[in-house]
Amino acid sequence: MSQVSKDTEEELTDSEELYERLTIVIDKGQEPLRIDKFLMNRIEGATRNKIQQAIEQERVLVNEKPIKNNYKTKPGDKIIVYETNSPDSSEIIPQNIPLNIVYEDEDVMVINKPVGMVAHPGSGNPDGTLINAVAFHLKQQNPDIDESVLPRFGLVHRIDKNTSGLVVMAKTQKAMSDLAKQFFNHTVHRRYVALVWGNFDEQEGTITGHVGRHQRFRKLFTTYPDGEYGKDAITHYKVLENFNYVTLVECRLETGRTHQIRVHMQYIGHPLFNDDFYGGDRIVKGTIYTKYKQFVDNCFVLCPRQALHAKELGFIHPVTRKEMLFSSELPQDMASVIEKWRKYSQFKNEE
């Protein structure tokens, strides 16, 4: 028998990175067999047509290299199959929703997602999503495009509804497959800026606790330091500016678990400012007296969501192989609340 392991997200909502990967190592007793036939026998529900499409799209690698459909497996081969989890085609309706497109060519789009926009249709959000807007955009570019193919590619990763910032969309299946590999292999550069509660003893550090669904409250995620649940998660942070009661930090993701930054920051005692899921929507640092409480409440009104922005995104272009790096400005709500805290901190220091 071959040794099979599956690195996959349990649900679409369990990761920012929307893919799964199947790894198979051929044992010594395996007789030569065409790769498509071999994979049909190993992957539940797979058809020969789907397997051959995956091979043609270079989503099947043998010993780290793409192969042809007629390749014959041999003992010791390491087979990796990348599979993406795109939304169902039946869910996607092109909708005329404005997009802030930072970059676009024939293969990819980089979009600056606003606060309040959901990435893809799902329970409670059947439309009005980023995917619906992209579908309309592609339809305008090519009115003859078959709408049923729109959702088969596109969404490689996502950010939370109330997190702003950069996302990359694939416009072809080849681009989708290549970008999914880059995300899986942790070679994509993702830098976030966050306003969090409290002061840091260290100016930079790394958080490594596993992230998974809360065992009791299923809408929440939590950190499992011993790794008994969840998926491995790595967040690197660096202090940018301190405001006595809150701190501006940058976070660089090595993995992409759902709510990873929000959960990891809560875990080390620094929940994101105004994060109503993870305890940041109350005064965490500072004495609760009337004037200070009013100041904090005013800040909550100014930035009525978790203060998190996906500021930088970098990857290798799936076709040209050039390094691509994009940066976006902080949205007005975060910029305003940061400036408010900056002035408040200066005033307190002068007292």
Kinemage of the C-alpha trace (Angstrom):
@kinemage 1
@onewidth
@group {chain A} dominant
@subgroup {mainchain}
@vectorlist {calphas} color= white
{ca met a 1} P 0.000 0.000 0.000
{ca ser a 2} L 1.068 3.607 -0.599
{ca gln a 3} L 1.492 6.035 2.255
{ca val a 4} L -1.137 8.775 1.997
{ca ser a 5} L -1.455 11.975 4.028
{ca lys a 6} L -3.881 14.838 3.483
{ca asp a 7} L -3.203 18.439 4.465
{ca thr a 8} L -6.647 19.968 4.107
{ca glu a 9} L -8.934 22.486 5.730
{ca glu a 10} L -11.998 20.909 7.360
{ca glu a 11} L -14.293 23.591 5.970
{ca leu a 12} L -13.925 26.485 3.555
{ca thr a 13} L -14.229 28.824 6.537
{ca asp a 14} L -11.347 27.217 8.426
{ca ser a 15} L -8.576 28.947 6.500
{ca glu a 16} L -7.749 32.069 4.545
{ca glu a 17} L -5.977 29.806 2.074
{ca leu a 18} L -8.577 28.004 -0.011
{ca tyr a 19} L -7.013 24.745 -1.111
{ca glu a 20} L -6.124 21.268 -0.026
{ca arg a 21} L -3.133 19.104 -0.781
{ca leu a 22} L -2.859 15.339 -1.079
{ca thr a 23} L 0.570 13.738 -0.686
{ca ile a 24} L 1.236 10.144 -1.739
{ca val a 25} L 4.519 8.261 -1.471
{ca ile a 26} L 4.711 5.148 -3.676
{ca asp a 27} L 5.931 2.077 -1.797
{ca lys a 28} L 8.468 -0.455 -3.022
{ca gly a 29} L 5.907 -3.035 -4.082
{ca gln a 30} L 3.924 -0.827 -6.463
{ca glu a 31} L 3.958 -1.969 -10.082
{ca pro a 32} L 4.213 0.725 -12.812
{ca leu a 33} L 0.812 2.307 -13.497
{ca arg a 34} L -0.327 5.352 -15.454
{ca ile a 35} L -0.536 8.328 -13.109
{ca asp a 36} L -4.177 9.096 -13.964
{ca lys a 37} L -5.280 5.533 -13.251
{ca phe a 38} L -3.217 5.420 -10.091
{ca leu a 39} L -4.794 8.618 -8.722
{ca met a 40} L -8.309 7.472 -9.629
{ca asn a 41} L -7.757 4.528 -7.305
{ca arg a 42} L -6.459 6.728 -4.499
{ca ile a 43} L -8.728 9.797 -4.527
{ca glu a 44} L -12.330 9.320 -3.512
{ca gly a 45} L -14.796 10.656 -6.075
{ca ala a 46} L -12.126 11.487 -8.647
{ca thr a 47} L -12.841 10.910 -12.329
{ca arg a 48} L -10.257 10.304 -15.019
{ca asn a 49} L -11.247 13.563 -16.701
{ca lys a 50} L -10.710 15.599 -13.519
{ca ile a 51} L -7.387 13.912 -12.870
{ca gln a 52} L -6.202 14.604 -16.410
{ca gln a 53} L -7.277 18.246 -16.130
{ca ala a 54} L -5.317 18.583 -12.898
{ca ile a 55} L -2.245 17.082 -14.581
{ca glu a 56} L -2.563 19.439 -17.568
{ca gln a 57} L -2.904 22.405 -15.174
{ca glu a 58} L 0.253 21.294 -13.335
{ca arg a 59} L -1.649 20.678 -10.126
{ca val a 60} L -0.092 17.203 -9.972
{ca leu a 61} L 3.629 17.029 -9.246
{ca val a 62} L 5.838 13.950 -9.110
{ca asn a 63} L 9.090 14.472 -7.246
{ca glu a 64} L 8.414 18.245 -7.302
{ca lys a 65} L 7.977 18.374 -11.114
{ca pro a 66} L 4.907 18.440 -13.418
{ca ile a 67} L 4.323 15.344 -15.536
{ca lys a 68} L 2.251 14.120 -18.518
{ca asn a 69} L -0.927 12.017 -18.366
{ca asn a 70} L 0.952 8.961 -19.607
{ca tyr a 71} L 3.587 9.102 -16.862
{ca lys a 72} L 3.964 5.750 -15.114
{ca thr a 73} L 4.430 5.697 -11.370
{ca lys a 74} L 7.384 3.874 -9.869
{ca pro a 75} L 8.487 2.944 -6.345
{ca gly a 76} L 9.684 5.907 -4.302
{ca asp a 77} L 7.775 8.530 -6.271
{ca lys a 78} L 6.381 11.378 -4.178
{ca ile a 79} L 3.122 12.607 -5.684
{ca ile a 80} L 1.554 15.916 -4.644
{ca val a 81} L -1.941 16.873 -5.813
{ca tyr a 82} L -3.121 20.456 -5.262
{ca glu a 83} L -6.864 20.989 -5.268
{ca thr a 84} L -8.637 24.313 -4.850
{ca asn a 85} L -11.968 24.818 -3.114
{ca ser a 86} L -13.751 27.417 -5.239
{ca pro a 87} L -17.380 28.351 -4.543
{ca asp a 88} L -20.032 26.430 -6.432
{ca ser a 89} L -20.807 27.829 -9.877
{ca ser a 90} L -24.521 27.859 -8.995
{ca glu a 91} L -23.827 30.412 -6.239
{ca ile a 92} L -22.230 33.109 -8.385
{ca ile a 93} L -24.280 35.949 -9.853
{ca pro a 94} L -22.349 38.771 -11.568
{ca gln a 95} L -23.186 42.025 -9.756
{ca asn a 96} L -22.201 45.590 -10.555
{ca ile a 97} L -20.263 46.360 -7.374
{ca pro a 98} L -17.368 48.862 -7.501
{ca leu a 99} L -13.890 47.357 -7.185
{ca asn a 100} L -10.656 49.084 -6.202
{ca ile a 101} L -8.333 47.255 -8.597
{ca val a 102} L -4.693 47.903 -7.756
{ca tyr a 103} L -3.262 45.797 -10.598
{ca glu a 104} L -4.642 43.684 -13.422
{ca asp a 105} L -3.318 41.766 -16.422
{ca glu a 106} L -4.498 38.719 -18.358
{ca asp a 107} L -3.679 36.368 -15.494
{ca val a 108} L -4.202 38.058 -12.132
{ca met a 109} L -6.000 40.881 -10.346
{ca val a 110} L -4.916 42.530 -7.102
{ca ile a 111} L -7.825 44.191 -5.308
{ca asn a 112} L -7.951 46.475 -2.289
{ca lys a 113} L -10.970 45.058 -0.442
{ca pro a 114} L -13.007 47.543 1.591
{ca val a 115} L -14.309 46.953 5.091
{ca gly a 116} L -17.698 45.203 5.134
{ca met a 117} L -17.293 43.172 1.928
{ca val a 118} L -17.418 39.394 2.260
{ca ala a 119} L -14.978 37.430 0.104
{ca his a 120} L -17.336 34.804 -1.315
{ca pro a 121} L -21.000 33.751 -1.145
{ca gly a 122} L -21.966 31.569 1.768
{ca ser a 123} L -24.467 31.136 4.539
{ca gly a 124} L -26.002 34.525 5.276
{ca asn a 125} L -24.176 36.159 2.356
{ca pro a 126} L -25.668 34.790 -0.889
{ca asp a 127} L -24.489 37.781 -2.927
{ca gly a 128} L -22.876 41.213 -2.710
{ca thr a 129} L -19.472 39.604 -2.274
{ca leu a 130} L -16.048 40.160 -3.790
{ca ile a 131} L -16.567 37.132 -6.052
{ca asn a 132} L -19.882 38.550 -7.350
{ca ala a 133} L -18.130 41.833 -8.164
{ca val a 134} L -15.239 40.079 -9.911
{ca ala a 135} L -17.656 37.966 -11.943
{ca phe a 136} L -19.342 41.156 -13.207
{ca his a 137} L -15.962 42.716 -13.979
{ca leu a 138} L -14.878 39.703 -16.034
{ca lys a 139} L -18.257 39.656 -17.800
{ca gln a 140} L -17.747 43.292 -18.829
{ca gln a 141} L -14.334 42.443 -20.244
{ca asn a 142} L -15.694 39.476 -22.158
{ca pro a 143} L -19.508 39.485 -22.608
{ca asp a 144} L -19.341 36.038 -24.232
{ca ile a 145} L -17.678 34.380 -21.254
{ca asp a 146} L -19.526 31.357 -19.930
{ca glu a 147} L -20.789 32.403 -16.489
{ca ser a 148} L -20.554 28.837 -15.269
{ca val a 149} L -16.747 28.958 -15.468
{ca leu a 150} L -16.356 32.170 -13.468
{ca pro a 151} L -16.159 30.600 -9.999
{ca arg a 152} L -13.850 27.760 -11.041
{ca phe a 153} L -10.915 30.042 -10.476
{ca gly a 154} L -10.369 33.383 -8.866
{ca leu a 155} L -10.323 33.196 -5.104
{ca val a 156} L -6.961 31.933 -3.837
{ca his a 157} L -7.177 33.372 -0.331
{ca arg a 158} L -9.419 35.727 1.571
{ca ile a 159} L -9.539 38.224 4.415
{ca asp a 160} L -12.314 38.726 6.946
{ca lys a 161} L -15.378 40.809 6.161
{ca asn a 162} L -14.300 43.592 8.529
{ca thr a 163} L -10.615 43.458 7.630
{ca ser a 164} L -9.548 45.776 4.821
{ca gly a 165} L -6.730 45.363 2.356
{ca leu a 166} L -5.114 43.482 -0.487
{ca val a 167} L -6.217 40.188 -2.017
{ca val a 168} L -5.061 38.522 -5.235
{ca met a 169} L -7.507 36.930 -7.677
{ca ala a 170} L -6.603 34.527 -10.471
{ca lys a 171} L -8.171 35.051 -13.911
{ca thr a 172} L -7.124 31.683 -15.355
{ca gln a 173} L -6.998 28.160 -14.036
{ca lys a 174} L -3.232 28.064 -14.555
{ca ala a 175} L -2.794 31.191 -12.451
{ca met a 176} L -5.127 29.767 -9.803
{ca ser a 177} L -3.143 26.550 -9.521
{ca asp a 178} L 0.211 28.286 -9.378
{ca leu a 179} L -0.863 30.838 -6.752
{ca ala a 180} L -2.460 28.120 -4.633
{ca lys a 181} L 0.908 26.326 -4.564
{ca gln a 182} L 2.654 29.527 -3.497
{ca phe a 183} L 0.233 30.039 -0.628
{ca phe a 184} L 0.535 26.429 0.437
{ca asn a 185} L 4.334 26.574 0.362
{ca his a 186} L 4.326 29.782 2.466
{ca thr a 187} L 6.231 31.791 -0.155
{ca val a 188} L 3.631 34.585 -0.421
{ca his a 189} L 4.519 37.816 1.385
{ca arg a 190} L 1.652 39.087 3.554
{ca arg a 191} L 2.136 42.055 5.876
{ca tyr a 192} L -0.718 43.376 8.006
{ca val a 193} L -0.946 46.461 10.193
{ca ala a 194} L -2.976 46.218 13.399
{ca leu a 195} L -3.818 48.406 16.364
{ca val a 196} L -3.835 46.247 19.494
{ca trp a 197} L -4.365 46.769 23.207
{ca gly a 198} L -1.457 47.099 25.634
{ca asn a 199} L 2.305 47.570 25.596
{ca phe a 200} L 4.876 45.003 24.468
{ca asp a 201} L 7.902 43.979 26.510
{ca glu a 202} L 9.662 42.850 23.332
{ca gln a 203} L 9.777 44.942 20.155
{ca glu a 204} L 9.294 41.884 17.952
{ca gly a 205} L 8.516 38.203 18.247
{ca thr a 206} L 6.875 35.098 16.798
{ca ile a 207} L 3.647 33.389 17.867
{ca thr a 208} L 3.404 29.681 17.010
{ca gly a 209} L 0.296 28.282 18.727
{ca his a 210} L -2.039 26.123 16.625
{ca val a 211} L -5.280 27.807 15.560
{ca gly a 212} L -8.588 25.956 15.337
{ca arg a 213} L -12.271 26.240 16.081
{ca his a 214} L -13.255 26.799 19.694
{ca gln a 215} L -14.465 23.519 21.158
{ca arg a 216} L -17.604 25.116 22.602
{ca phe a 217} L -18.268 28.308 20.634
{ca arg a 218} L -18.041 27.143 17.034
{ca lys a 219} L -18.107 30.614 15.475
{ca leu a 220} L -14.905 31.482 17.300
{ca phe a 221} L -11.356 30.278 16.828
{ca thr a 222} L -8.759 29.878 19.526
{ca thr a 223} L -5.090 29.080 20.082
{ca tyr a 224} L -4.014 25.594 21.143
{ca pro a 225} L -0.420 26.012 22.386
{ca asp a 226} L 0.252 22.286 22.629
{ca gly a 227} L -1.042 21.565 19.136
{ca glu a 228} L -3.630 19.055 20.267
{ca tyr a 229} L -6.259 20.689 18.037
{ca gly a 230} L -6.308 22.990 15.057
{ca lys a 231} L -3.658 23.654 12.426
{ca asp a 232} L -0.123 24.929 12.829
{ca ala a 233} L -0.052 28.725 12.653
{ca ile a 234} L 2.889 31.142 12.658
{ca thr a 235} L 2.637 34.921 13.047
{ca his a 236} L 5.657 37.240 13.199
{ca tyr a 237} L 5.023 40.641 14.798
{ca lys a 238} L 6.969 43.889 15.179
{ca val a 239} L 6.095 47.003 17.165
{ca leu a 240} L 5.750 50.090 14.953
{ca glu a 241} L 4.570 52.704 17.449
{ca asn a 242} L 3.461 52.732 21.088
{ca phe a 243} L 0.618 54.904 22.394
{ca asn a 244} L 0.789 53.937 26.097
{ca tyr a 245} L -2.517 52.061 26.130
{ca val a 246} L -2.542 50.659 22.611
{ca thr a 247} L 0.230 49.691 20.196
{ca leu a 248} L 0.534 49.814 16.423
{ca val a 249} L 2.116 46.585 15.175
{ca glu a 250} L 2.886 44.914 11.889
{ca cys a 251} L 2.143 41.205 11.510
{ca arg a 252} L 3.680 38.985 8.869
{ca leu a 253} L 1.835 35.748 8.199
{ca glu a 254} L 3.723 32.552 7.543
{ca thr a 255} L 0.487 30.539 7.540
{ca gly a 256} L -3.065 31.651 6.790
{ca arg a 257} L -5.586 30.349 9.302
{ca thr a 258} L -8.956 31.986 9.754
{ca his a 259} L -8.750 34.876 12.274
{ca gln a 260} L -5.077 33.986 12.785
{ca ile a 261} L -3.798 37.451 13.716
{ca arg a 262} L -6.863 38.198 15.831
{ca val a 263} L -6.591 34.901 17.710
{ca his a 264} L -2.819 34.992 18.122
{ca met a 265} L -2.876 38.560 19.453
{ca gln a 266} L -5.610 37.669 21.935
{ca tyr a 267} L -3.536 34.656 23.007
{ca ile a 268} L -0.539 36.818 23.978
{ca gly a 269} L -2.754 39.330 25.782
{ca his a 270} L -3.047 41.990 23.064
{ca pro a 271} L -6.484 41.692 21.420
{ca leu a 272} L -7.091 43.868 18.382
{ca phe a 273} L -8.669 47.233 19.099
{ca asn a 274} L -12.474 46.996 18.821
{ca asp a 275} L -12.452 43.276 17.937
{ca asp a 276} L -15.866 42.221 19.207
{ca phe a 277} L -15.102 38.507 18.718
{ca tyr a 278} L -11.941 38.381 20.783
{ca gly a 279} L -12.374 40.882 23.598
{ca gly a 280} L -11.017 44.037 22.014
{ca asp a 281} L -14.301 45.958 22.107
{ca arg a 282} L -13.836 47.011 25.748
{ca ile a 283} L -11.146 48.795 27.739
{ca val a 284} L -8.317 46.296 28.142
{ca lys a 285} L -5.546 48.706 29.172
{ca gly a 286} L -5.887 51.836 31.306
{ca thr a 287} L -7.893 52.927 34.340
{ca ile a 288} L -11.596 53.184 33.660
{ca tyr a 289} L -12.537 56.732 34.518
{ca thr a 290} L -15.131 58.913 32.818
{ca lys a 291} L -12.943 60.993 30.483
{ca tyr a 292} L -10.801 58.044 29.367
{ca lys a 293} L -13.856 55.844 28.830
{ca gln a 294} L -15.448 58.564 26.708
{ca phe a 295} L -12.250 58.867 24.665
{ca val a 296} L -12.148 55.101 24.031
{ca asp a 297} L -15.854 55.024 23.135
{ca asn a 298} L -15.254 57.822 20.633
{ca cys a 299} L -12.420 55.772 19.123
{ca phe a 300} L -14.736 52.766 18.833
{ca val a 301} L -17.209 54.939 16.906
{ca leu a 302} L -14.428 56.223 14.673
{ca cys a 303} L -13.249 52.686 13.831
{ca pro a 304} L -16.288 50.424 14.311
{ca arg a 305} L -14.499 47.154 13.510
{ca gln a 306} L -11.292 45.290 14.360
{ca ala a 307} L -8.379 47.580 13.487
{ca leu a 308} L -6.655 45.304 10.977
{ca his a 309} L -5.489 46.060 7.432
{ca ala a 310} L -3.770 43.790 4.882
{ca lys a 311} L -1.197 46.370 3.805
{ca glu a 312} L 1.301 44.428 1.667
{ca leu a 313} L 0.991 41.450 -0.660
{ca gly a 314} L 3.805 39.884 -2.662
{ca phe a 315} L 4.020 36.806 -4.869
{ca ile a 316} L 5.694 35.421 -7.980
{ca his a 317} L 3.646 36.124 -11.097
{ca pro a 318} L 2.241 32.755 -12.228
{ca val a 319} L 3.192 33.325 -15.887
{ca thr a 320} L 6.026 35.864 -16.130
{ca arg a 321} L 7.696 34.563 -12.913
{ca lys a 322} L 8.501 38.149 -11.941
{ca glu a 323} L 8.366 39.181 -8.274
{ca met a 324} L 5.242 41.248 -7.608
{ca leu a 325} L 4.845 43.422 -4.500
{ca phe a 326} L 1.890 45.669 -3.737
{ca ser a 327} L 1.151 48.073 -0.909
{ca ser a 328} L -2.004 49.931 0.105
{ca glu a 329} L -2.689 52.917 2.321
{ca leu a 330} L -4.510 52.525 5.622
{ca pro a 331} L -8.249 53.161 5.227
{ca gln a 332} L -9.641 56.350 6.741
{ca asp a 333} L -11.181 54.751 9.831
{ca met a 334} L -7.909 53.143 10.946
{ca ala a 335} L -5.784 56.159 10.013
{ca ser a 336} L -8.096 58.448 11.987
{ca val a 337} L -8.188 56.327 15.133
{ca ile a 338} L -4.389 55.873 15.073
{ca glu a 339} L -3.910 59.635 14.840
{ca lys a 340} L -6.393 60.138 17.681
{ca trp a 341} L -4.421 57.752 19.898
{ca arg a 342} L -1.140 59.375 18.852
{ca lys a 343} L -2.347 62.809 19.983
{ca tyr a 344} L -3.812 61.387 23.182
{ca ser a 345} L -0.538 59.645 23.994
{ca gln a 346} L 1.469 62.845 23.408
{ca phe a 347} L -0.933 64.804 25.624
{ca lys a 348} L -0.626 62.237 28.464
{ca asn a 349} L 3.168 62.239 28.200
{ca glu a 350} L 3.238 66.017 28.523
{ca glu a 351} L 1.107 66.014 31.676
